[in-house]
């Protein structure tokens, strides 16, 4: 068996080897940093023969591997931002829930970062695919997300979700159950309604009613 050559510090195209990575299927891999700032793990043989010379940024044919406008999971990339902590490429993204978050290039491209954390924070309760969770998500989306088609009539009018509900699905779930939410109700028979149509989403201003009551309570245009 030939002696392993330490490639730390060597350059291959736009890649600089910064350390040894774990072996896979008996093959040696090296962690490399691209000139654009991204980290990538590359098989030693592919470095040697010149098969891999960048992190893949060249395929985008854009300066600085610009991902602006692209979507990864629930995240839409807004713009590339400077990163004072290190040389890694950092982007500002907007989640479908309305929150903004910063994410590294490689976290987006390799699928490690798909949300701002809103789903991850609540997945432990096992309700993320329930009807009630969708009600909570939609409520926050139309109040917080300026890209939502409903934002104009909610967040755009100054209507907000109270901090207790906005930050915690469990708090909203507990109120919903005490206020008469029926998960088995037919469609349109148990909808979230604001008593004061110009008021916020909060316990004292919300109730569960059918679509007929909610329609009669809509503000006059």
ABEGO torsion letter per residue (X at the ends): XBBBBBABGBBBEABBBAEBBBBBGGBBBBBBBBAAGBBBBBBAAAAAAGABABAGAAAAGBBGGBABGBBBEABBBABBBBBAABABBBBBBBBAAGBBBBBBAAAAAAGABABAGAAAAAAAAGAAABAAAAAAAAAAAAAABAABAAAAABAAAGBBBBAAAAABAAAAAAAAAAAGBBAABBBGABBBBBABAABBBBAAABBBBBAAAAAAABBBX
